[in-house]
Amino acid sequence: MRQEMIVGNPVLIVVDIQQGPGGSPDNPAIPTMSDAPPVVENARQLIAAAREASIPVIFIQEVHRPDLSDFGRELDGREEIHCIETDPMTAISDKIGYRSDDMLIRKRRYSAFFGTELPILLKGLKAQTLILIGGLTDVCVHYTFADAHQSDFYTRVVEDCVIGSSRPAHDASLNAMEYLQSGARRTTEEILAAFAARTPELATAN
């Protein structure tokens, strides 16, 4: 059953928009948000609009220990060593408006729910609709979406503000998320309009 785009209290979840994957020159690791300038610009606009509308923004940061002890099975596939916590490239991107006092969740696995305090924070915020942006569409965004869905959140993914490990993988994951929640796939333009309608000044004027 298709629901409204935003139900109740929304929260913008910024998944792994970091300076880069880290690793080394001969270890290209995974695609980085710097490979998709339009995505970074859309993210910057969405974050600014959420702030203007007093909508909470939670930044997610993938980090791993230098001794690699927390990677688990993550290196068994195509990914190489990435997001080492001592590497400056692991920091949240400086192009999207991140602030030092913003809400930040560090994670060791793909899903932002797995082994983190995100569920507690969302409960405190009385969140009902989660809006996901960032990367990778088919990895961390997809796993976070699935856990949000199974935690009974209304969940949306901004399809022109996510990047996948490949175009086919990106498209397949967007289709899979839409399968779980009809109307999950949204655009930056749609979300910006929804946020604008919630800005305190506009709400008072109306």
C-alpha positions as CSV (number, residue, x, y, z in Angstrom):
1,M,0.0,0.0,0.0
2,R,1.5,3.3,-1.1
3,Q,1.9,5.8,1.8
4,E,2.3,9.6,1.8
5,M,5.9,10.7,0.9
6,I,6.5,11.9,4.5
7,V,4.5,10.4,7.4
8,G,4.9,12.0,10.8
9,N,8.3,13.2,11.8
10,P,11.0,12.9,9.2
11,V,14.8,12.5,9.6
12,L,17.4,12.9,6.9
13,I,20.0,10.1,7.0
14,V,23.3,10.9,5.2
15,V,25.0,7.6,4.6
16,D,28.8,7.6,4.2
17,I,29.3,10.8,2.2
18,Q,33.0,10.9,3.2
19,Q,36.1,12.5,1.8
20,G,37.1,9.2,0.1
21,P,37.4,5.5,0.7
22,G,41.0,5.6,1.9
23,G,43.1,2.6,1.1
24,S,46.2,3.2,-1.0
25,P,46.9,4.3,-4.6
26,D,47.3,0.7,-5.7
27,N,44.2,-0.3,-3.7
28,P,41.3,1.8,-5.3
29,A,38.9,0.3,-2.7
30,I,35.3,1.4,-3.6
31,P,33.6,4.2,-5.6
32,T,33.6,7.5,-3.7
33,M,31.1,10.3,-3.7
34,S,33.7,12.5,-5.4
35,D,33.0,10.4,-8.5
36,A,29.4,11.8,-8.6
37,P,29.4,15.6,-8.3
38,P,25.7,16.0,-8.9
39,V,25.0,13.6,-5.9
40,V,27.2,15.8,-3.7
41,E,25.5,19.0,-4.8
42,N,22.0,17.4,-4.2
43,A,23.1,16.2,-0.8
44,R,24.3,19.7,0.1
45,Q,20.9,21.2,-0.9
46,L,19.0,18.6,1.0
47,I,21.0,19.0,4.1
48,A,20.6,22.8,4.0
49,A,16.9,22.5,3.4
50,A,16.4,20.0,6.2
51,R,18.2,22.4,8.6
52,E,15.9,25.3,7.4
53,A,12.9,23.2,8.1
54,S,14.1,22.0,11.5
55,I,14.3,18.4,10.3
56,P,17.0,16.4,12.1
57,V,20.0,15.3,10.0
58,I,22.0,12.3,11.1
59,F,25.4,11.7,9.4
60,I,26.6,8.1,9.1
61,Q,30.3,7.4,8.9
62,E,31.9,4.0,8.0
63,V,35.1,3.5,10.0
64,H,37.5,0.6,10.5
65,R,40.4,0.0,12.9
66,P,43.9,0.3,11.5
67,D,44.6,-3.4,12.5
68,L,41.6,-4.5,10.3
69,S,40.2,-6.5,13.2
70,D,36.7,-5.2,12.7
71,F,36.3,-5.9,9.0
72,G,34.9,-9.3,9.4
73,R,33.7,-10.7,6.1
74,E,33.6,-7.3,4.4
75,L,36.8,-8.0,2.5
76,D,35.7,-11.3,1.1
77,G,34.0,-9.7,-1.9
78,R,35.2,-7.1,-4.3
79,E,35.9,-4.4,-1.7
80,E,39.4,-3.6,-0.7
81,I,40.6,-2.0,2.6
82,H,38.8,1.3,3.1
83,C,37.6,3.9,5.6
84,I,40.4,3.4,8.1
85,E,39.6,5.6,11.1
86,T,43.1,7.2,11.2
87,D,42.9,8.2,7.5
88,P,41.8,11.8,6.8
89,M,39.9,10.6,3.8
90,T,37.5,8.8,6.2
91,A,36.2,12.1,7.5
92,I,32.7,13.3,6.5
93,S,32.9,15.3,3.2
94,D,33.6,19.0,3.6
95,K,31.4,19.7,0.6
96,I,28.0,19.0,2.1
97,G,27.7,21.3,5.0
98,Y,28.7,19.0,7.9
99,R,29.2,20.7,11.2
100,S,31.2,19.5,14.2
101,D,28.1,19.6,16.4
102,D,26.0,17.5,14.1
103,M,24.6,14.1,15.0
104,L,27.1,11.5,13.9
105,I,26.8,7.7,14.0
106,R,29.9,5.6,13.3
107,K,29.4,2.1,12.0
108,R,31.6,-1.0,11.4
109,R,29.2,-2.8,9.1
110,Y,27.0,-1.9,6.1
111,S,23.8,-1.1,7.9
112,A,23.6,2.0,10.0
113,F,21.4,0.0,12.4
114,F,23.8,-2.8,13.0
115,G,25.7,-2.5,16.3
116,T,25.1,1.3,16.6
117,E,23.0,3.6,18.7
118,L,21.0,4.8,15.8
119,P,17.7,3.1,17.0
120,I,18.0,4.8,20.3
121,L,18.6,8.2,18.7
122,L,15.7,7.7,16.3
123,K,13.4,6.8,19.2
124,G,14.5,10.0,21.0
125,L,13.7,12.0,17.9
126,K,10.3,10.3,17.6
127,A,11.2,9.6,14.0
128,Q,8.7,8.0,11.7
129,T,10.0,8.6,8.1
130,L,13.6,8.1,7.2
131,I,15.0,9.7,4.1
132,L,18.2,8.1,2.8
133,I,21.0,9.7,0.7
134,G,24.6,8.8,0.1
135,G,26.3,5.6,-0.9
136,L,26.6,3.0,-1.9
137,T,23.1,2.4,-3.2
138,D,23.5,-1.4,-3.4
139,V,25.5,-1.7,-0.2
140,C,25.2,0.6,2.8
141,V,22.1,2.5,1.6
142,H,20.3,-0.8,0.7
143,Y,21.2,-2.5,4.0
144,T,20.2,0.5,6.0
145,F,16.9,0.7,4.1
146,A,16.1,-2.9,4.7
147,D,16.8,-2.6,8.5
148,A,14.7,0.6,8.6
149,H,11.9,-1.2,6.8
150,Q,12.1,-4.1,9.2
151,S,12.1,-1.7,12.1
152,D,8.7,-0.3,10.8
153,F,10.0,3.1,9.7
154,Y,8.5,4.7,6.6
155,T,11.6,4.8,4.4
156,R,12.5,6.8,1.3
157,V,15.6,6.8,-0.9
158,V,16.5,9.9,-3.0
159,E,17.4,8.2,-6.2
160,D,19.4,11.1,-7.7
161,C,21.3,11.5,-4.4
162,V,22.8,8.1,-4.1
163,I,25.6,6.3,-6.0
164,G,26.0,2.6,-6.6
165,S,29.0,0.3,-7.2
166,S,27.8,0.1,-10.8
167,R,24.8,1.3,-12.7
168,P,23.1,-2.2,-12.9
169,A,23.7,-2.6,-9.1
170,H,22.3,0.9,-8.4
171,D,19.2,0.3,-10.5
172,A,18.6,-3.2,-9.0
173,S,18.8,-1.9,-5.4
174,L,16.4,1.0,-6.1
175,N,13.9,-1.5,-7.6
176,A,14.3,-3.7,-4.5
177,M,13.7,-0.8,-2.1
178,E,10.6,0.2,-4.1
179,Y,9.4,-3.4,-3.9
180,L,9.6,-3.2,-0.1
181,Q,7.8,0.2,0.2
182,S,5.7,1.5,-2.7
183,G,6.7,5.1,-3.3
184,A,10.1,4.7,-1.6
185,R,12.0,6.1,-4.7
186,R,11.9,9.9,-4.6
187,T,13.9,12.7,-6.3
188,T,15.8,15.6,-4.8
189,E,13.2,18.0,-6.2
190,E,10.4,16.2,-4.5
191,I,12.1,16.1,-1.1
192,L,13.2,19.7,-1.3
193,A,9.6,20.7,-2.0
194,A,8.4,18.7,1.0
195,F,11.0,20.2,3.2
196,A,10.2,23.7,2.1
197,A,6.5,23.1,3.0
198,R,7.6,22.3,6.5
199,T,9.8,25.3,7.1
200,P,8.6,27.2,10.3
201,E,8.3,30.5,8.4
202,L,6.1,29.0,5.6
203,A,4.0,27.0,8.1
204,T,3.3,30.2,10.1
205,A,2.4,32.1,6.9
206,N,0.0,29.3,5.9
